[in-house]
């Protein structure tokens, strides 16, 4: 079976954004070269990688050690954070804050164009 390096690249890109982590931070945490992270994130040179490298990058991203290898093999992987009660609560807080911002925006629109300057 062909390896899905595009899926690996997309997963790493998405996770870095979720964690607000840079490539340099990931490379340092994983103990790999920055170029390795770049190659994985952008699928620059799809080639065989050491299982230790893939595990180190997975763990540095807060995933189980086999997460990237499973994505690479085309396995459907569940979000390891899905059941984290802190993240569930954070999502609820984000939704509440978004609702409040929408309500404030609506009130400011009703008050007029200069309402937000006061």
C-alpha positions, 0 to 999 in steps of 0.5 A, a space after each residue: 500500500 502506498 504511503 499517504 505523505 500528503 495526509 501526514 503533511 496536512 495533519 502536522 500543519 493542522 496540529 501546529 496551528 492548533 497548538 500555535 507551535 512553530 516548526 522550530 519549536 516542534 523540531 526542538 521538542 522532537 529532537 529532529 532537524 528543522 529541515 525534517 519538520 519542514 519536509 514532513 509538513 510540506 511533503 517536500 521529499 516523501 521518503 522512508 522515515 525512521 519509526 523513531 523520527 515519526 514517533 518523536 514528532 508525534 509525541 512532540 505534537 501531543 499525539 500517541 507515538 504511533 499517530 503519524 505512522 498510522 496516518 501514513 499507512 492510511 489508517 483512520 485515526 481518532 482525535 486523541 484530544 476528543 475526550 479531554 475534559 479541559 478541551 471540551 470545556 475550552 470549546 464551550 467557553 469559546 462558543 460562549 465568548 463568540 456568542 457574546 461578541 456577536 451580541 455586543 456587535 449587534 448592540 453597537 450596530 443598533 446604537 450607531 456608527 460611533 458607539 464603539 468609539 465611546 
